[in-house]
Amino acid sequence: MTPEQMVSRLLYRDGLMLVIDKPPEMSVHAGPKNSAKRSESVEDHFDELRFGLPRPPALAHRLDRDTSGCLILGRHRKALAQLGKLFKSGAIGKTYWAVVEGAPAGDEGIIELPLGRLDVTRGWWMKHDPEGRPAVTKWKMMGQSGTMSWLALEPLTGRTHQLRVHCAEMDWPILGDAVYGNTPRSGGPILHLHARAIVVPLYKNRAPIRVAAPVPAHMRENLAACGWKNEAAQ
């Protein structure tokens, strides 16, 4: 990705934060510099996102490598501290769109399944664990097509892989999930999970900042089959 292409993915900018539309299949964190397996990351492009400030921005949170959509960056240390408090307190609203295999029973609901590590040697690999940390997800049916459903998911807690594990545990895994779902590790579709929108109450005397990321190319066909029409209608 060229610097111009990354800058073109900017969704919001002010003195404290940036919101970019993270592409799918790109890690947010840069890997070890000397690693033969090192691939392009969002952090590799931070210098072109300074927009005149002496230092580059930094991640205020993270998205999985395969998840696309709204990614918040703090533009300096104080901004990062403020955003960190908002994330920790659950004040930042997050809505994801997902295409899942199968269909929930009903139009909306709440998933409350604690999560823990599946393997202590792999901190990112999670499972439902009754003794684990609380994890809560709201879901809403947005549309259906045959064996697929389009869901809006709101994580009320911020556990690793929460949405992916919760959907899989409910027997409607996210399409393209090769870790927790039914997708093969090679040759299958890209993960159909998109950080669609965020609501950030960043300023005390202003309305919360609302940002939405456009639907990524790899999800458009299946979302359209489930009833999604166009950006203006949503």
NORFEN-V491252 format. One record per pair of residues at least 12 apart in sequence whose ideal C-beta (glycine too) atoms are under 8 Angstrom apart, sorted by sequence separation. I is the first residue (numbers start at 1). GAP is how many residues later the second one is. If there is no record, write none. Layout:
I,GAP
I,GAP
This chain:
9,12
27,12
29,12
46,12
59,12
60,12
115,12
116,12
117,12
139,12
140,12
168,12
176,12
198,12
9,13
26,13
28,13
29,13
30,13
59,13
60,13
115,13
116,13
139,13
164,13
167,13
168,13
176,13
178,13
197,13
198,13
215,13
6,14
9,14
26,14
27,14
28,14
29,14
30,14
59,14
60,14
114,14
115,14
139,14
153,14
167,14
175,14
176,14
177,14
197,14
26,15
27,15
28,15
58,15
59,15
113,15
114,15
116,15
138,15
139,15
164,15
165,15
176,15
197,15
26,16
43,16
57,16
58,16
114,16
116,16
137,16
138,16
151,16
164,16
175,16
176,16
177,16
196,16
197,16
215,16
42,17
57,17
114,17
115,17
116,17
137,17
164,17
174,17
175,17
176,17
196,17
214,17
57,18
114,18
115,18
137,18
138,18
161,18
174,18
195,18
57,19
114,19
136,19
137,19
161,19
174,19
194,19
196,19
22,20
60,20
72,20
114,20
115,20
135,20
136,20
137,20
55,21
114,21
136,21
151,21
194,21
1,22
20,22
53,22
58,22
61,22
112,22
113,22
135,22
194,22
53,23
60,23
112,23
134,23
149,23
49,24
60,24
70,24
111,24
112,24
133,24
135,24
1,25
111,25
137,25
194,25
61,26
110,26
111,26
133,26
137,26
192,26
46,27
60,27
69,27
110,27
111,27
135,27
148,27
192,27
110,28
111,28
190,28
20,29
42,29
67,29
109,29
110,29
137,29
164,29
189,29
29,30
108,30
109,30
135,30
163,30
192,30
18,31
28,31
108,31
135,31
108,32
29,33
107,33
108,33
126,33
28,34
107,34
126,34
28,35
104,35
106,35
126,35
124,36
125,36
126,36
28,37
104,37
123,37
124,37
128,37
13,38
27,38
103,38
127,38
1,39
6,39
10,39
18,39
26,39
126,39
17,40
25,40
7,41
22,41
25,41
103,41
128,41
3,42
6,42
7,42
24,42
6,43
17,43
24,43
28,43
1,44
24,44
115,44
152,44
3,45
22,45
23,45
97,45
102,45
104,45
115,45
22,46
101,46
103,46
115,46
21,47
22,47
101,47
102,47
104,47
115,47
175,47
21,48
22,48
100,48
21,49
22,49
99,49
100,49
20,50
21,50
99,50
115,50
19,51
20,51
99,51
100,51
19,52
98,52
99,52
113,52
19,53
20,53
97,53
98,53
113,53
18,54
19,54
97,54
125,54
17,55
18,55
97,55
98,55
111,55
17,56
96,56
97,56
113,56
17,57
18,57
95,57
96,57
16,58
17,58
95,58
96,58
111,58
11,59
16,59
95,59
96,59
111,59
15,60
16,60
94,60
93,61
94,61
16,62
17,62
16,63
15,64
98,65
16,66
17,66
90,66
104,66
16,67
90,67
96,67
100,67
90,68
104,68
98,69
102,69
103,69
102,70
87,71
101,71
102,71
100,72
101,72
150,72
100,73
101,73
150,73
100,74
101,74
148,74
99,75
100,75
98,76
99,76
150,76
98,77
145,77
148,77
149,77
150,77
148,78
150,78
146,79
101,80
143,80
145,80
101,81
145,81
144,82
145,82
143,83
144,83
142,84
143,84
142,85
143,85
142,86
100,92
99,93
98,94
98,95
97,96
98,96
61,97
64,97
96,97
97,97
96,98
96,99
97,99
64,100
95,100
96,100
94,101
95,101
95,102
94,103
95,103
93,104
94,104
93,105
94,105
92,106
93,106
92,107
93,107
92,108
92,109
66,110
91,110
86,114
86,115
93,115
86,116
83,117
97,118
83,119
82,120
99,120
97,122
99,123
66,124
67,124
71,124
99,124
66,125
68,125
69,125
70,125
67,126
68,126
69,126
70,126
72,126
97,126
64,127
66,127
67,127
68,127
69,127
70,127
99,127
67,128
70,128
72,128
64,129
63,132
70,141
70,142
70,143
69,144
68,145
69,147
68,148
68,151
25,165
24,166
24,167
22,173
19,179
17,183
17,185
16,186
14,188
19,192
21,192
24,192
21,193
23,193
24,194
14,195
12,197
12,199
11,200
11,201
11,202
